[in-house]
Structures are given as C-alpha cells and as structure tokens.
Amino acid sequence: MKKLTLKDVASELGVSTATISNAYNRPDQLSAKLRSHILKECLRLGYNGPNATAASLRRGTSGIIGVMVADRLHFNFTDPVASQFLQGVAEVFDSNGVNMFLLPTRADYYKHRSIESVPDAFIMYGRPNDESIVERILQQQKTLITVDFDLGESHASINVDNFSGARESAEHAFKRSDGEAAIIGLRLLNLNEVRRIKDAEMFGDEISISRRRLNGYLAAAEAMDRHIRPDMIWHTPDSNFQNGYQAAREALSTSPRPRILLCMSDRLALAAIQASLDLGFKVPDDVKVVGFDDIPDAAHWRPSLTTVHQPSVAKGRLAAQAVLKGDTSNNRLLTAQLVVRESC
C-alpha cells in the first residue's frame, strides 16, 4: 500500500497542505474544532503527520539536541555514572524546553538513515570506537560538545581530571600498604574479554579516560618508588560486576599476591571487594581496594569504598549549557576528589 503524503491527505480532506501541517505543528493557527476534525480524519486515513526530518531541514531547527553515547543504549540506563550524566543534561534541557535525542554509536544503526540530520547540535559522551561515526557527525557542521575526550580546538570539551584523581588515590593506597599493587583497568584495549595487559597495545590518553587514570596510577608509583609490573594490569571490556570479579580473582591468585587493588570504576571495585572476601581475605587488612566515580553504592557497601568522586551530574549540566549557548571555545576540566572510607 502506497504511503500517504501530505499532499495526498490535503487533497482527500479538501484543505491546503499548510492546514494539515498546522494541525500537527502550529495548532494555534487553527480553531480547536477544525484541528480536531483534521487529526481525526488523518487517523482514519492512517496518516501520522508530516515527516519530522524533512520539516526540520526546511525550518533549519528542530528544537532537538542529539546526545551520542559511546556505549550501547541500555548501558546508560543501568550504569550509575552514565545515568547521572544524563540526569544533569536532562535538567538543563527541561528548564529550556529542549528535547533530547539519544543516539548510539553502532555503525549499523545509521545504515540507510539520516537521523543525524535532525538534531540542532550534539553532545558526544565518550569517543566512539568507530571513527566513521565521528566523521558523520562532523559533516553536519553543527555545534558539537565532547565529554570525556577531546576532538580538537574547534570543539569544546568537558573532562574530569582523571589523571590527578587516580594519582591521588594511588598515593593514598601506597601510604597504607607496602605490598604489591594490581590495577583492574577498564577499556584499555580493543578487546571484548578480561585479560592481562602484558605487551598489548593500549588506547592513547587523548581518547581514553581509562588511559589517563592508568597514567595517574603509574605516576604515583614512580613518585613513591613503587613498581607496578605490566603483567599486574588487567583490562576489562565493561564496567560491570562480573568483569571486576573475574579480574580481581585472577589478580589475587598471582604470586606474590597483590595487597592493593586499584580499580578504574566503583563497579569494578565493589566486585573486587566481594572477590577478596570470597577468597578469605579481609578488606582492608589483607587487601586494600580503591575505586573511581563515587557512585551511591560506594558509601553503602560493607566495607564502604574508598574512591575518587567525579561530579557526573554537574558534568552533564555543563555539557548541556555549553551546547545550548553554542560555546565551542571554552574547555572545562573538573576536579576529581579522593573520598576516604573503609576499604583503604
């Protein structure tokens, strides 16, 4: 069955195409009775309104900001850090009457589609693994704010000082234990499995916040005359309990056994605490565990988690404010603060 066009429906109802368009997009231009009649008839005919993409292109504005997330869409509703970031973005958008268009970075999502043409501007939360997605957004030549990575001088970025936060947390741990340290890393490699780093090629710190955290840990070790061997650094593909538990058990099964676990996220760290307890070790007496993020569970876990607080909600607010202002000149670096609790 042929798909009805705006012109088809207008002809069927005996009105102009502008009248049909106004019924959907500018209801103040019609009487309530006429609008109700048109919408009822459109429903009967199976017509759902003018094409939103075409309309936005004609107007040059859609009232929609695209928020592109580096992880799969569902991750952002289950991960506390991502959901806090989106909360901050949504607060600003709500107060300004702006709609959020959440976009994944799966290349197959964009095949035979041009949905990236709809938003007026973009926030890119985490660098996509597929560079073609970045290029596709850049081709739109619209305001783009990057978060947790940098994309060059023409695009403003908002970052947390991951290096300093990680360095401070590692220095804190080294002061409290003279034992070996292991690092439970996050997305350091382009691999979908838990494994030791060893001699594998890692992402650079210009695109990876985890690499910045790793550099902070290593800088602390060097400054305090401690050594972290490459085979005591683990890669995990996702920040989830299963990955953290597996990596921590592997680390705690090595000899000499590490007495410090530096974890690149709180979810990995909470899993590391559980793995330590299941292996019969006491935290912090036998193993000291440090996280990064300061998610709500960090304070309520037992033992509670020593971690690095990053202002995820504030980061979202700043990104939203910057994209609405079209501010592409001011980079922001937010402070990360050590929060000392029971685990270290």
C-alpha positions, -999 to 999 in steps of 0.1 A, spaced: 0 0 0 13 34 -10 24 56 19 2 87 21 19 121 16 9 154 30 -4 164 -5 -25 132 -7 -42 139 27 -48 175 19 -65 166 -14 -86 139 3 -98 164 30 -102 193 7 -79 216 25 -44 231 19 -12 213 28 -4 242 52 -36 235 71 -27 198 76 8 209 87 -5 235 111 -28 209 127 4 190 138 30 217 142 12 250 148 -22 243 165 -26 280 174 -32 287 137 -64 267 136 -97 266 156 -99 238 181 -128 223 161 -110 223 128 -78 209 142 -98 181 160 -115 172 127 -83 171 107 -65 149 133 -94 126 135 -96 122 97 -58 118 94 -60 89 120 -88 73 99 -67 75 68 -36 62 85 -16 93 82 7 101 111 18 137 103 45 155 82 79 139 81 99 153 110 132 151 94 121 170 63 103 196 84 134 202 105 155 206 74 131 232 60 130 252 92 167 249 99 159 240 135 142 211 153 144 220 190 163 187 195 198 182 208 215 149 200 233 131 228 256 105 214 267 78 239 297 56 233 282 26 249 251 6 240 219 25 248 208 2 276 241 6 294 233 43 300 202 34 320 219 8 342 253 24 348 252 49 377 278 73 362 262 75 328 227 79 342 239 107 365 255 124 335 222 122 315 203 134 346 224 166 345 218 171 308 181 165 311 177 190 340 191 218 318 171 207 287 139 205 307 143 241 320 150 253 285 122 234 267 146 214 246 142 178 236 169 151 240 176 126 211 197 97 225 219 82 198 240 51 200 274 47 182 267 15 164 276 19 128 248 -4 116 223 20 133 230 46 107 229 25 76 204 38 51 193 65 76 200 102 80 187 107 115 218 126 125 204 155 103 176 161 128 193 175 159 203 212 160 235 203 179 253 174 195 268 163 228 292 133 223 296 114 256 327 93 252 346 88 220 330 62 196 352 32 187 341 36 151 357 67 136 332 68 107 305 78 133 326 108 144 331 119 108 294 115 101 286 139 129 313 164 119 299 165 84 268 181 99 288 212 107 268 219 138 278 227 174 294 197 190 305 194 226 327 164 236 326 149 270 354 127 285 376 131 254 390 158 231 383 163 194 405 193 185 404 231 190 372 237 171 351 217 196 348 225 233 354 196 257 344 188 292 366 165 311 372 153 347 409 155 359 412 117 357 450 117 359 451 137 392 423 118 408 438 85 400 473 96 412 459 109 445 440 76 451 471 55 444 493 76 466 468 72 494 469 34 489 507 32 488 509 51 520 488 25 537 504 -6 524 539 -16 513 527 -46 493 523 -52 456 496 -34 437 475 -46 408 453 -25 385 418 -35 375 416 -15 343 386 -6 321 386 -5 283 423 -1 279 423 -24 249 401 -30 219 392 -65 232 359 -79 244 374 -101 271 390 -99 306 428 -103 303 462 -90 315 477 -61 295 512 -75 293 526 -62 260 493 -54 243 489 -20 226 466 2 247 444 32 237 461 65 239 453 90 266 439 115 240 408 93 235 407 71 267 398 84 302 410 50 314 444 55 300 446 88 319 437 70 351 463 44 344 489 72 338 479 86 372 484 53 390 518 48 373 529 84 381 521 78 418 540 46 418 571 62 403 569 92 426 567 69 457 594 45 444 569 17 439 567 -5 408 536 -19 390 545 -46 366 527 -47 332 515 -82 339 497 -68 370 474 -46 349 441 -61 338 418 -50 310 380 -54 314 357 -46 284 328 -32 305 323 -17 339 302 -45 354 304 -68 385 312 -100 365 342 -85 348 355 -69 380 351 -101 400 369 -122 374 398 -98 371 402 -94 409 402 -132 414 429 -136 388 449 -108 403 446 -122 439 456 -157 426 490 -145 414 523 -148 434 533 -126 450 497 -117 459 488 -80 455 478 -62 487 464 -32 468 437 -33 440 435 0 421 402 -2 402 391 22 374 355 22 384 334 17 415 315 -12 400 348 -30 393 360 -21 429 329 -34 446 333 -67 427 369 -67 438 359 -64 474 335 -93 470 361 -114 453 386 -107 481 361 -117 508 351 -149 489 388 -159 487 390 -155 525 408 -122 526 398 -93 548 394 -58 534 413 -36 542 435 -58 565 447 -82 538 437 -63 506 431 -26 502 407 -16 474 403 18 458 377 27 432 368 57 409 335 75 404 318 76 439 285 60 428 258 58 455 266 22 464 302 31 473 291 46 506 266 18 515 287 -12 507 304 -31 535 332 -23 539 324 11 523 346 20 493 374 45 493 371 61 459 375 92 437 344 114 434 337 128 399 309 153 395 289 134 369 256 154 373 275 187 371 294 174 341 260 168 323 247 202 332 278 219 319 277 200 286 240 209 282 246 246 290 276 247 266 257 232 237 227 255 241 250 285 241 269 272 211 300 276 232 328 259 213 357 278 227 359 270 264 372 237 276 364 227 311 384 204 334 365 194 365 382 184 398 381 148 410 383 144 448 395 115 469 369 102 493 384 80 521 362 53 535 368 18 550 383 -2 521 416 16 521 
